Amino acid sequence: MEEWKEYKISDVIDEISMGPFGSNIKVDNYIDFGVPVLNGSNLQGFKLQEESFNYVSQEKADSLGKANAHRGDVVITHRGTLGQIVYIPQDSKFEQYVISQSQFRLKLKQDLILPDFFVYFFHTPIGQHRILMNASQVGVPALARPTTTFKEVFVPVPPLETQNAIMAILSSLDKKIEVNKRLNDNFTLSFLLLTYFVLWLLKLRNDNLNQQARALYKSWLVDFEPFLNGEFAESELGMIPKGWKVEKLFDVAEVLDKYRKPLSGQERDLMDKIYPYYGATSCMDYVDDYLFDGIYTLIGEDGSVVKEDGIPYMQYVWGKLWVNNHAHILQGKNGFSTEMLHVMLSTTNIRHLVTGAVQAKLSQANMQKILVAIPSTNVLDEIRPKFDKLYQLIRNNEDESHRLSQLRDTLLPRLMSGELKVNELTL
């Protein structure tokens, strides 16, 4: 999995500059045609809107120096309507634009981050928060020391290949939606694009967080990298740090299978679809009651138990939920957290423990044969918070994804049918 990094904006730009002083552009500077001067209406959406402009002469524009923006630049409002941010596309109508006194512009290092990816991120709730966190509402809304504070903001930067893949999908959606005449409002288009972008971003972030959790577990509890300078002893799992123990799975995992309960499809059809209903490999449905309320890891019991590589189908679940009898429900115990349990089982080949010629089955008796290297209490206390932090981020991202998916799936059919008017929609 490719690595996402967080960079300060100061590290991803070649140039940043404010618009001209108000006295540098006066009404009598405007002419019928020349170099366009940007205003707030041009900064609506993701890329520069070019329906209407005022113009100044080429000579006047050149005299304003770095207040001139060009293709590939990003333009941001720092006073008035805050949160506006657009990029100037490569196919823009003009090669040169003058930004207003209420804007600033920046030129990105495009071998590191793409202008459209950068702008789309700052249209997400996270990005908008980062833009507006230095805003003052006293008098005219404004960003305090805009270029200075904006350079200190962090932005996620995946590899360029990932950025291009994300933007290709969004561009495709953009074209398809423009063709669909029933979506006749720019807000609807922006809403759909932004929702898909955030969902994609959250998924990639969670993939990266899961990879970090696996790498952390392997480093500490499989390869024992922090302990290589210490003494080791022979064990059933090979050489392990001296003082560690090898235990069976249920010494660090509590099984809650007796509380699970199946529901027929007919029963589920009559329910209100509130709480997730999990099977062996995924969330199968939503029901109007719950059996569990907490954080658990699920491993398939029968049917779909292991993947082709022998790794079990695992699910990390939380909140109020229902589990049927096709999955074992586990929680960590004795200092071994549910998160650590989930990572450990997600990286363990258990094919030899699966029985059944017709339908695969993983019994509790065979699960008990899984051996775990258990460190000392102080090592557990040191590493457990690292997993807690990663999985808290995973839960937050998944919760946001679920909320956005529900919002999208509820609103888009109503928007497309005309049942819901755009001016009635608030996010």
C-alpha positions as semicolon CSV with decimal commas, in nm:
position;residue;x (nm);y (nm);z (nm)
1;M;0,000;0,000;0,000
2;E;0,138;0,336;-0,099
3;E;0,228;0,575;0,179
4;W;0,028;0,892;0,247
5;K;0,225;1,169;0,413
6;E;0,121;1,493;0,579
7;Y;0,314;1,799;0,463
8;K;0,304;2,159;0,571
9;I;0,187;2,373;0,281
10;S;0,515;2,561;0,303
11;D;0,684;2,237;0,192
12;V;0,465;2,182;-0,117
13;I;0,467;2,531;-0,270
14;D;0,716;2,725;-0,479
15;E;0,546;3,061;-0,432
16;I;0,270;3,233;-0,236
17;S;0,161;3,596;-0,261
18;M;-0,120;3,832;-0,168
19;G;-0,341;4,030;-0,403
20;P;-0,272;4,398;-0,467
21;F;-0,361;4,679;-0,231
22;G;-0,705;4,823;-0,304
23;S;-0,554;5,152;-0,412
24;N;-0,354;4,972;-0,683
25;I;-0,668;4,890;-0,883
26;K;-0,929;5,161;-0,919
27;V;-1,256;5,164;-1,111
28;D;-1,105;5,386;-1,379
29;N;-0,842;5,113;-1,445
30;Y;-1,110;4,886;-1,588
31;I;-1,133;4,849;-1,964
32;D;-1,357;4,651;-2,201
33;F;-1,106;4,372;-2,260
34;G;-0,757;4,281;-2,144
35;V;-0,627;4,081;-1,849
36;P;-0,919;3,953;-1,634
37;V;-0,943;4,053;-1,266
38;L;-1,080;3,782;-1,036
39;N;-1,361;3,832;-0,784
40;G;-1,560;3,611;-0,549
41;S;-1,795;3,483;-0,823
42;N;-1,495;3,332;-1,002
43;L;-1,401;3,128;-0,693
44;Q;-1,720;2,922;-0,662
45;G;-1,667;2,546;-0,683
46;F;-1,341;2,365;-0,744
47;K;-1,190;2,526;-1,053
48;L;-1,194;2,886;-1,175
49;Q;-1,533;3,004;-1,300
50;E;-1,499;3,227;-1,608
51;E;-1,850;3,355;-1,681
52;S;-1,780;3,723;-1,602
53;F;-1,478;3,947;-1,547
54;N;-1,361;4,302;-1,517
55;Y;-1,043;4,370;-1,715
56;V;-0,729;4,581;-1,686
57;S;-0,465;4,653;-1,945
58;Q;-0,163;4,426;-1,993
59;E;0,060;4,711;-1,873
60;K;-0,145;4,752;-1,554
61;A;-0,147;4,378;-1,487
62;D;0,229;4,351;-1,533
63;S;0,282;4,638;-1,288
64;L;0,112;4,431;-1,014
65;G;0,387;4,169;-1,016
66;K;0,310;3,862;-0,806
67;A;-0,058;3,952;-0,787
68;N;-0,081;3,782;-1,128
69;A;-0,197;3,418;-1,137
70;H;-0,145;3,167;-1,415
71;R;-0,259;2,820;-1,520
72;G;-0,191;2,565;-1,247
73;D;-0,204;2,825;-0,969
74;V;-0,441;2,798;-0,672
75;V;-0,640;3,104;-0,561
76;I;-0,791;3,140;-0,211
77;T;-1,019;3,400;-0,053
78;H;-0,881;3,545;0,272
79;R;-1,146;3,812;0,336
80;G;-1,523;3,816;0,291
81;T;-1,658;3,478;0,179
82;L;-1,402;3,253;0,352
83;G;-1,336;2,895;0,250
84;Q;-1,331;2,964;-0,125
85;I;-1,043;2,788;-0,302
86;V;-1,005;2,703;-0,672
87;Y;-0,736;2,603;-0,918
88;I;-0,681;2,754;-1,261
89;P;-0,705;2,464;-1,510
90;Q;-0,467;2,414;-1,798
91;D;-0,750;2,480;-2,045
92;S;-0,854;2,813;-1,892
93;K;-0,969;3,091;-2,126
94;F;-0,675;3,316;-2,038
95;E;-0,309;3,262;-1,957
96;Q;-0,293;3,543;-1,700
97;Y;-0,528;3,671;-1,428
98;V;-0,502;3,943;-1,165
99;I;-0,619;3,837;-0,821
100;S;-0,818;4,078;-0,606
101;Q;-0,721;4,240;-0,279
102;S;-0,935;3,978;-0,099
103;Q;-0,740;3,684;-0,242
104;F;-0,399;3,523;-0,236
105;R;-0,244;3,279;-0,477
106;L;0,008;2,999;-0,460
107;K;0,207;2,789;-0,702
108;L;0,245;2,423;-0,603
109;K;0,537;2,188;-0,653
110;Q;0,351;1,977;-0,907
111;D;0,605;1,695;-0,889
112;L;0,469;1,647;-0,534
113;I;0,101;1,746;-0,538
114;L;-0,152;1,822;-0,812
115;P;-0,348;2,151;-0,802
116;D;-0,686;1,979;-0,847
117;F;-0,612;1,722;-0,574
118;F;-0,495;2,001;-0,342
119;V;-0,813;2,202;-0,401
120;Y;-1,049;1,906;-0,364
121;F;-0,897;1,824;-0,026
122;F;-0,964;2,178;0,097
123;H;-1,329;2,143;-0,001
124;T;-1,371;1,847;0,238
125;P;-1,491;1,913;0,596
126;I;-1,138;1,846;0,723
127;G;-0,983;2,082;0,468
128;Q;-1,237;2,358;0,529
129;H;-1,167;2,336;0,902
130;R;-0,795;2,378;0,836
131;I;-0,856;2,684;0,618
132;L;-1,094;2,849;0,863
133;M;-0,922;2,771;1,193
134;N;-0,744;3,109;1,181
135;A;-1,051;3,305;1,080
136;S;-1,167;3,613;1,269
137;Q;-1,538;3,703;1,271
138;V;-1,485;4,052;1,409
139;G;-1,598;4,297;1,142
140;V;-1,553;4,155;0,791
141;P;-1,469;3,781;0,816
142;A;-1,099;3,737;0,743
143;L;-0,805;3,501;0,787
144;A;-0,542;3,633;1,024
145;R;-0,203;3,679;0,854
146;P;-0,335;3,467;0,564
147;T;-0,021;3,363;0,377
148;T;0,178;3,308;0,695
149;T;-0,084;3,097;0,872
150;F;-0,186;2,905;0,557
151;K;0,174;2,791;0,505
152;E;0,156;2,621;0,848
153;V;-0,152;2,416;0,755
154;F;-0,099;2,043;0,686
155;V;-0,223;1,866;0,373
156;P;-0,225;1,487;0,302
157;V;-0,005;1,394;0,005
158;P;-0,031;1,045;-0,146
159;P;0,193;0,941;-0,436
160;L;0,120;1,116;-0,767
161;E;-0,008;0,789;-0,912
162;T;-0,279;0,779;-0,644
163;Q;-0,361;1,148;-0,693
164;N;-0,402;1,093;-1,066
165;A;-0,625;0,790;-1,007
166;I;-0,849;0,987;-0,771
167;M;-0,877;1,281;-1,005
168;A;-0,947;1,055;-1,306
169;I;-1,248;0,913;-1,123
170;L;-1,372;1,256;-1,023
171;S;-1,325;1,390;-1,376
172;S;-1,523;1,097;-1,513
173;L;-1,803;1,158;-1,266
174;D;-1,796;1,527;-1,354
175;K;-1,846;1,457;-1,724
176;K;-2,122;1,202;-1,667
177;I;-2,311;1,432;-1,434
178;E;-2,287;1,726;-1,674
179;V;-2,446;1,507;-1,944
180;N;-2,734;1,423;-1,713
181;K;-2,964;1,721;-1,760
182;R;-3,173;1,626;-1,458
183;L;-2,886;1,742;-1,238
184;N;-2,935;2,104;-1,334
185;D;-2,761;2,282;-1,050
186;N;-2,389;2,327;-0,984
187;F;-2,445;2,264;-0,617
188;T;-2,575;1,913;-0,690
189;L;-2,269;1,841;-0,902
190;S;-2,035;1,972;-0,634
191;F;-2,216;1,772;-0,367
192;L;-2,179;1,443;-0,556
193;L;-1,816;1,499;-0,651
194;L;-1,723;1,608;-0,301
195;T;-1,899;1,310;-0,142
196;Y;-1,721;1,059;-0,365
197;F;-1,390;1,235;-0,310
198;V;-1,422;1,226;0,069
199;L;-1,529;0,859;0,064
200;W;-1,228;0,772;-0,154
201;L;-0,997;0,973;0,069
202;L;-1,127;0,808;0,387
203;K;-1,096;0,459;0,239
204;L;-0,736;0,515;0,131
205;R;-0,652;0,662;0,470
206;N;-0,798;0,360;0,648
207;D;-0,611;0,121;0,418
208;N;-0,295;0,305;0,517
209;L;-0,383;0,297;0,889
210;N;-0,448;-0,077;0,873
211;Q;-0,114;-0,126;0,704
212;Q;0,054;0,078;0,978
213;A;-0,114;-0,138;1,245
214;R;0,009;-0,459;1,077
215;A;0,360;-0,320;1,043
216;L;0,360;-0,215;1,410
217;Y;0,245;-0,560;1,524
218;K;0,501;-0,737;1,307
219;S;0,783;-0,513;1,427
220;W;0,707;-0,550;1,799
221;L;0,543;-0,890;1,841
222;V;0,669;-1,099;1,548
223;D;1,017;-0,971;1,453
224;F;1,083;-0,831;1,807
225;E;1,280;-0,540;1,659
226;P;1,279;-0,320;1,974
227;F;1,423;-0,613;2,174
228;L;1,697;-0,744;1,943
229;N;1,972;-0,627;2,176
230;G;1,830;-0,828;2,465
231;E;1,834;-1,197;2,553
232;F;1,616;-1,452;2,370
233;A;1,487;-1,795;2,468
234;E;1,353;-2,096;2,274
235;S;0,974;-2,142;2,259
236;E;0,701;-2,322;2,065
237;L;0,705;-2,024;1,827
238;G;1,083;-2,018;1,794
239;M;1,314;-1,770;1,963
240;I;1,130;-1,501;2,161
241;P;1,258;-1,233;2,401
242;K;1,349;-1,375;2,740
243;G;1,066;-1,331;2,991
244;W;0,793;-1,349;2,726
245;K;0,537;-1,633;2,727
246;V;0,365;-1,835;2,458
247;E;-0,008;-1,868;2,531
248;K;-0,311;-2,007;2,354
249;L;-0,551;-1,772;2,181
250;F;-0,819;-1,779;2,449
251;D;-0,568;-1,665;2,712
252;V;-0,583;-1,325;2,539
253;A;-0,927;-1,343;2,378
254;E;-1,276;-1,371;2,523
255;V;-1,536;-1,546;2,305
256;L;-1,890;-1,407;2,312
257;D;-2,054;-1,656;2,075
258;K;-2,330;-1,755;2,316
259;Y;-2,491;-1,410;2,275
260;R;-2,520;-1,416;1,894
261;K;-2,845;-1,497;1,716
262;P;-2,950;-1,547;1,352
263;L;-3,236;-1,361;1,187
264;S;-3,416;-1,473;0,873
265;G;-3,436;-1,251;0,567
266;Q;-3,811;-1,226;0,621
267;E;-3,758;-1,099;0,975
268;R;-3,505;-0,842;0,856
269;D;-3,736;-0,717;0,582
270;L;-3,988;-0,611;0,848
271;M;-3,734;-0,408;1,047
272;D;-3,649;-0,039;1,047
273;K;-3,282;-0,077;0,941
274;I;-3,108;0,103;1,226
275;Y;-2,824;-0,118;1,355
276;P;-2,575;-0,316;1,142
277;Y;-2,627;-0,692;1,111
278;Y;-2,300;-0,882;1,056
279;G;-2,235;-1,223;0,906
280;A;-1,910;-1,410;0,854
281;T;-1,747;-1,161;0,616
282;S;-1,941;-0,834;0,607
283;C;-2,233;-0,623;0,717
284;M;-2,530;-0,803;0,562
285;D;-2,817;-0,575;0,655
286;Y;-2,953;-0,333;0,916
287;V;-3,205;-0,427;1,186
288;D;-3,406;-0,245;1,453
289;D;-3,246;-0,405;1,759
290;Y;-2,895;-0,495;1,876
291;L;-2,722;-0,771;2,069
292;F;-2,385;-0,607;2,128
293;D;-2,267;-0,260;2,222
294;G;-1,891;-0,216;2,228
295;I;-1,578;-0,290;2,022
296;Y;-1,526;-0,641;1,884
297;T;-1,337;-0,837;1,622
298;L;-1,523;-1,097;1,418
299;I;-1,376;-1,407;1,252
300;G;-1,578;-1,636;1,026
301;E;-1,704;-1,962;1,179
302;D;-1,851;-2,140;0,877
303;G;-1,904;-2,084;0,508
304;S;-1,652;-1,811;0,424
305;V;-1,375;-1,863;0,679
306;V;-1,040;-1,809;0,507
307;K;-0,917;-1,633;0,195
308;E;-0,704;-1,800;-0,072
309;D;-0,386;-1,717;0,118
310;G;-0,515;-1,885;0,436
311;I;-0,570;-1,556;0,620
312;P;-0,909;-1,552;0,796
313;Y;-1,189;-1,317;0,702
314;M;-1,178;-1,057;0,979
315;Q;-1,403;-0,766;1,071
316;Y;-1,337;-0,492;1,324
317;V;-1,674;-0,360;1,446
318;W;-1,800;-0,119;1,710
319;G;-2,111;0,044;1,850
320;K;-2,455;-0,112;1,871
321;L;-2,476;-0,411;1,638
322;W;-2,614;-0,762;1,576
323;V;-2,404;-1,069;1,483
324;N;-2,549;-1,391;1,343
325;N;-2,415;-1,740;1,412
326;H;-2,173;-1,747;1,116
327;A;-1,905;-1,543;1,293
328;H;-1,714;-1,578;1,618
329;I;-1,723;-1,263;1,834
330;L;-1,398;-1,188;2,018
331;Q;-1,264;-0,924;2,254
332;G;-0,913;-0,889;2,389
333;K;-0,835;-0,958;2,754
334;N;-0,546;-0,976;3,003
335;G;-0,382;-0,663;2,864
336;F;-0,414;-0,776;2,501
337;S;-0,652;-0,529;2,336
338;T;-0,922;-0,613;2,083
339;E;-0,727;-0,404;1,831
340;M;-0,410;-0,610;1,884
341;L;-0,617;-0,927;1,857
342;H;-0,763;-0,807;1,527
343;V;-0,421;-0,732;1,378
344;M;-0,274;-1,062;1,500
345;L;-0,553;-1,275;1,353
346;S;-0,556;-1,067;1,033
347;T;-0,198;-1,171;0,968
348;T;-0,212;-1,539;1,076
349;N;-0,251;-1,830;0,831
350;I;-0,515;-2,060;0,984
351;R;-0,591;-2,284;0,685
352;H;-0,469;-2,592;0,874
353;L;-0,730;-2,525;1,144
354;V;-1,028;-2,517;0,906
355;T;-1,232;-2,838;0,874
356;G;-1,522;-2,954;0,655
357;A;-1,513;-3,107;0,308
358;V;-1,834;-2,942;0,185
359;Q;-1,858;-2,631;0,402
360;A;-1,554;-2,482;0,571
361;K;-1,576;-2,448;0,950
362;L;-1,352;-2,301;1,218
363;S;-1,434;-2,442;1,561
364;Q;-1,345;-2,293;1,898
365;A;-1,142;-2,605;1,972
366;N;-0,924;-2,541;1,668
367;M;-0,906;-2,167;1,735
368;Q;-0,758;-2,252;2,074
369;K;-0,460;-2,406;1,890
370;I;-0,351;-2,061;1,772
371;L;-0,044;-1,963;1,973
372;V;0,043;-1,605;2,068
373;A;0,372;-1,458;2,193
374;I;0,282;-1,252;2,501
375;P;0,523;-0,983;2,621
376;S;0,559;-0,857;2,975
377;T;0,295;-0,630;3,125
378;N;0,509;-0,318;3,087
379;V;0,566;-0,389;2,716
380;L;0,192;-0,444;2,665
381;D;0,122;-0,116;2,843
382;E;0,368;0,060;2,613
383;I;0,244;-0,078;2,282
384;R;-0,132;-0,091;2,344
385;P;-0,184;0,290;2,321
386;K;-0,015;0,288;1,979
387;F;-0,282;0,051;1,848
388;D;-0,557;0,243;2,029
389;K;-0,456;0,563;1,849
390;L;-0,449;0,402;1,503
391;Y;-0,783;0,230;1,550
392;Q;-0,949;0,542;1,690
393;L;-0,863;0,710;1,360
394;I;-0,998;0,409;1,170
395;R;-1,328;0,426;1,361
396;N;-1,358;0,799;1,304
397;N;-1,298;0,760;0,930
398;E;-1,544;0,470;0,898
399;D;-1,811;0,658;1,092
400;E;-1,769;0,959;0,864
401;S;-1,781;0,733;0,556
402;H;-2,102;0,572;0,679
403;R;-2,260;0,912;0,747
404;L;-2,166;1,044;0,404
405;S;-2,283;0,727;0,228
406;Q;-2,621;0,749;0,399
407;L;-2,650;1,116;0,310
408;R;-2,558;1,051;-0,052
409;D;-2,789;0,751;-0,090
410;T;-3,080;0,937;0,072
411;L;-3,049;1,271;-0,105
412;L;-2,936;1,192;-0,458
413;P;-3,251;1,005;-0,572
414;R;-3,465;1,288;-0,434
415;L;-3,248;1,553;-0,601
416;M;-3,254;1,373;-0,934
417;S;-3,631;1,323;-0,927
418;G;-3,698;1,684;-0,835
419;E;-3,862;1,586;-0,506
420;L;-3,601;1,785;-0,316
421;K;-3,512;2,135;-0,431
422;V;-3,150;2,245;-0,406
423;N;-3,242;2,548;-0,195
424;E;-3,398;2,312;0,063
425;L;-3,075;2,117;0,109
426;T;-2,841;2,183;0,402
427;L;-2,540;1,968;0,488
